[in-house]
């Protein structure tokens, strides 16, 4: 597998995993018992935790990429 192909595959995997991880642990103001000020969306997350989610996404994407890379190198995928 060429480097450019590997980077492209990892990029697609990373974004797919990110969208799966984003809703984990999100709590809005109503769930935390906080009052919502006028003009704010009631469903907006209180704490989004993006840095933690990016790290989790990176680890999961690396594991998925490693499995796909192994399958391609060992000719399980891609003939």
Phi, psi and omega per residue, in radians:
X1 nan 2.303 3.130
X2 -1.322 2.742 -3.098
X3 -1.058 -0.768 -3.131
X4 -1.083 -0.691 3.101
X5 -1.148 -0.723 3.134
X6 -1.106 -0.760 3.128
X7 -1.116 -0.743 3.138
X8 -1.115 -0.747 3.130
X9 -1.128 -0.772 3.129
X10 -1.083 -0.718 -3.141
X11 -1.051 -0.789 -3.139
X12 -1.154 -0.748 3.112
X13 -1.086 -0.765 -3.098
X14 -1.055 -0.802 -3.130
X15 -1.173 -0.656 3.116
X16 -1.122 -0.786 3.119
X17 -1.155 -0.658 3.120
X18 -0.999 -0.814 -3.125
X19 -1.178 -0.413 3.048
X20 -1.367 -0.559 -3.069
X21 -1.491 -0.487 -3.050
X22 -0.886 -0.741 -3.103
X23 -1.322 -0.150 -3.114
X24 -1.084 2.215 3.024
X25 1.250 0.237 -3.133
X26 -1.406 2.237 3.102
X27 -2.245 2.334 3.131
X28 -1.649 3.125 -3.064
X29 -1.082 -0.669 -3.134
X30 -1.132 -0.667 -3.140
X31 -1.254 -0.505 -3.139
X32 -1.599 -0.128 3.114
X33 1.487 0.182 3.121
X34 -1.467 2.684 3.082
X35 -1.484 2.523 -3.125
X36 -1.678 2.158 3.118
X37 -1.311 2.657 -3.128
X38 -1.076 2.326 -3.136
X39 1.699 -0.194 3.100
X40 -1.725 2.555 3.110
X41 -1.317 2.260 -3.111
X42 -1.180 -0.470 -3.105
X43 -1.580 0.033 3.141
X44 -1.223 2.468 -3.133
X45 -1.171 2.519 3.099
X46 -1.298 -0.866 3.082
X47 -2.255 2.121 -3.069
X48 -1.523 -0.560 3.083
X49 1.087 0.757 -3.048
X50 -1.137 -0.654 -3.112
X51 -1.089 -0.793 3.111
X52 -1.088 -0.708 -3.135
X53 -1.195 -0.625 3.073
X54 -1.122 -0.698 3.116
X55 -1.161 -0.765 3.093
X56 -1.082 -0.749 3.120
X57 -1.067 -0.746 -3.128
X58 -1.097 -0.743 -3.141
X59 -1.160 -0.834 -3.132
X60 -1.111 -0.751 3.138
X61 -1.104 -0.656 3.109
X62 -1.124 -0.705 3.112
X63 -1.151 -0.768 3.115
X64 -1.128 -0.751 3.125
X65 -1.095 -0.713 3.126
X66 -1.056 -0.721 3.113
X67 -1.144 -0.747 3.121
X68 -1.168 -0.739 3.113
X69 -1.052 -0.789 3.115
X70 -1.048 -0.756 -3.130
X71 -1.140 -0.630 3.127
X72 -1.270 -0.777 -3.118
X73 -1.122 -0.661 -3.123
X74 -1.566 0.206 3.065
X75 1.059 0.496 3.004
X76 -1.374 -0.605 3.050
X77 -2.073 2.588 2.969
X78 1.409 0.193 3.030
X79 0.928 nan nan
